[in-house]
Amino acid sequence: MYWCSQVSLSSSNELSFTVDCGSVQQNDTEPIVLEGKCLVVCDSSPSADGAITSSLGISVRSGSAKVAFSATRSTNHEPSEMSNRTMTIYFDQVLVNIGNHFDLASSIFVAPRKGIYSFSFHVVKVYNRQTIQVSLMQNGYPVISAFAGDQDVTREAASNGVLLHMEREDKVHLKLERGNLMGGWKYSTFSGFLVFPL
């Protein structure tokens, strides 16, 4: 086991430390946990809980381990983008965007790191007698779908949820695969979060 003689936090919130390494007998003491991002970590490797453990025996939990978003549709106005060939389902209001990895303009989530992510969606069709099919797309390929096709109700939601193994920079969005959303999709939601990093 190693020990560190000095740890300091600069005014710009950058963590630095001076190491005076010495070997001591291994014991059951918990590793030092520092909240924030580490400027320098030697031979680091991420652990299952999002912490980074260096060869110095220091465990540093990075704030970037916290990733979550939730977007909603607040109006029934259909944007012109729905007429394009991608048929992306757009949202116009962000309720939560921890880490800022959900882009509202494109309504696409980009994974900041490799890990297991949870996603759920509820797409509401309003005064529309057509059956709709909504798919959650990962890197352009459908992963799961949901359907809504009851002709006797004024509002109905196509809903589903899934856990995905994602690599860094993987992208997720919702696509209208069948039917149309004429009349809008107010109250629809799209949410996701990092369950744990890998």
DAJOVEN-V75188 format. One record per helix or strand. SS is the DSSP state (2 for helix, 1 for strand). FROM is the first residue (numbers start at 1). TO is the last residue. If there is no record, write none. Layout:
[[SS FROM TO] [SS FROM TO]]
This chain:
[[1 6 9] [1 15 18] [1 33 35] [1 38 38] [1 45 46] [1 51 53] [1 59 61] [2 63 65] [1 68 72] [2 80 83] [1 88 88] [1 93 98] [1 102 103] [1 108 110] [1 115 126] [1 132 138] [1 141 148] [1 155 166] [1 171 178] [1 189 197]]
